[in-house]
Amino acid sequence: MSMEDYDFLFKIVLIGNAGVGKTCLVRRFTQGLFPPGQGATIGVDFMIKTVEINGEKVKLQIWDTAGQERFRSITQSYYRSANALILTYDITCEESFRCLPEWLREIEQYASNKVITVLVGNKIDLAERREVSQQRAEEFSEAQDMYYLETSAKESDNVEKLFLDLACRLIREARQNTLVNSVSSPLPGEGKSISYLTCCNFN
Ligand SMILES: Nc1nc2c(ncn2[C@@H]2O[C@H](COP(=O)(O)OP(=O)(O)OP(=O)(O)O)[C@@H](O)[C@H]2O)c(=O)[nH]1
């Protein structure tokens, strides 16, 4: 694919315990479906989706990692070049929430210090089985300086919003970095509309 095919390219990596719904979130966003009987991811999977945000083509490379401990050394190698991480837990599984500090240590150790991390509580369609309150998750994410969103891959709740808000945020960061890194040279896309700022809810 030539450079002209997109204005921005971002790498997004999903991490979190096994079974929290990472693969289902990716499949919902990239293919618009909820796969029946989704098996555990082996190692790492990769999908691409190009979205258009205020007239600009944004190519998202989405890496879906295996949550199982035995794949940890493989998945760690994908953190380094990630622009964003989607750290996922399952709102019906206390254990997946309690493991978050462990995941944050992995991020600290293996990811770039510029990485944007979003905390996602998935499976909100199973509200009657909820084990982690929204307030508790919000407090945790605030303390860790992460964005927080609750989703349902099954019902398609907030899935588009998750990826599109993240893409908006990444565009904004990319522009800011360009500004810092090359103050005297013209910005890519300078003069274009900056209305994308209004679509981004991750502030
Ligand atoms: N009710 C409900 N079930 C979900 C949702 N998302 C995923 N699941 C189910 O949760 C199970 C695990 O989903 P996966 O997407 O394979 O989980 P994963 O995090 O990718 O798991 P690993 O690949 O092992 O790391 C499957 O049985 C899915 O059908 C959701 O939003 N709601």
The ligand as a MOL file (V3000), in Angstrom:
LIG
                    3D

  0  0  0     0  0            999 V3000
M  V30 BEGIN CTAB
M  V30 COUNTS 32 34 0 0 0
M  V30 BEGIN ATOM
M  V30 1 N -21.9190 -11.4850 26.9270 0
M  V30 2 C -20.7830 -11.1140 26.3360 0
M  V30 3 N -19.8290 -12.0420 26.0650 0
M  V30 4 C -18.6910 -11.6170 25.4510 0
M  V30 5 C -18.4570 -10.2620 25.0950 0
M  V30 6 N -17.2420 -10.1750 24.5090 0
M  V30 7 C -16.7360 -11.4290 24.4990 0
M  V30 8 N -17.6100 -12.3070 25.0580 0
M  V30 9 C -17.4240 -13.7530 25.2260 0
M  V30 10 O -16.2920 -13.9550 26.0710 0
M  V30 11 C -15.5440 -15.0810 25.6400 0
M  V30 12 C -14.1100 -14.6970 25.3820 0
M  V30 13 O -14.0470 -13.7640 24.2910 0
M  V30 14 P -12.6860 -13.5050 23.4770 0
M  V30 15 O -12.9340 -12.3530 22.5770 0
M  V30 16 O -12.1790 -14.7620 22.8840 0
M  V30 17 O -11.7100 -13.1110 24.6770 0
M  V30 18 P -10.1580 -12.7250 24.5860 0
M  V30 19 O -9.9280 -11.6530 25.5760 0
M  V30 20 O -9.7680 -12.4370 23.1770 0
M  V30 21 O -9.4610 -14.0870 25.0750 0
M  V30 22 P -7.9450 -14.6040 24.7520 0
M  V30 23 O -7.8280 -14.7040 23.2800 0
M  V30 24 O -7.8600 -15.9580 25.4240 0
M  V30 25 O -7.0140 -13.6270 25.3750 0
M  V30 26 C -16.2620 -15.6300 24.3940 0
M  V30 27 O -17.0920 -16.7060 24.8030 0
M  V30 28 C -17.1070 -14.4680 23.9140 0
M  V30 29 O -18.2700 -14.8940 23.2780 0
M  V30 30 C -19.4850 -9.3090 25.3970 0
M  V30 31 O -19.3860 -8.0920 25.1430 0
M  V30 32 N -20.6120 -9.7960 26.0220 0
M  V30 END ATOM
M  V30 BEGIN BOND
M  V30 1 1 1 2
M  V30 2 2 2 3
M  V30 3 1 2 32
M  V30 4 1 3 4
M  V30 5 2 4 5
M  V30 6 1 4 8
M  V30 7 1 5 6
M  V30 8 1 5 30
M  V30 9 2 6 7
M  V30 10 1 7 8
M  V30 11 1 8 9
M  V30 12 1 9 10
M  V30 13 1 9 28
M  V30 14 1 10 11
M  V30 15 1 11 12
M  V30 16 1 11 26
M  V30 17 1 12 13
M  V30 18 1 13 14
M  V30 19 2 14 15
M  V30 20 1 14 16
M  V30 21 1 14 17
M  V30 22 1 17 18
M  V30 23 2 18 19
M  V30 24 1 18 20
M  V30 25 1 18 21
M  V30 26 1 21 22
M  V30 27 2 22 23
M  V30 28 1 22 24
M  V30 29 1 22 25
M  V30 30 1 26 27
M  V30 31 1 26 28
M  V30 32 1 28 29
M  V30 33 2 30 31
M  V30 34 1 30 32
M  V30 END BOND
M  V30 END CTAB
M  END
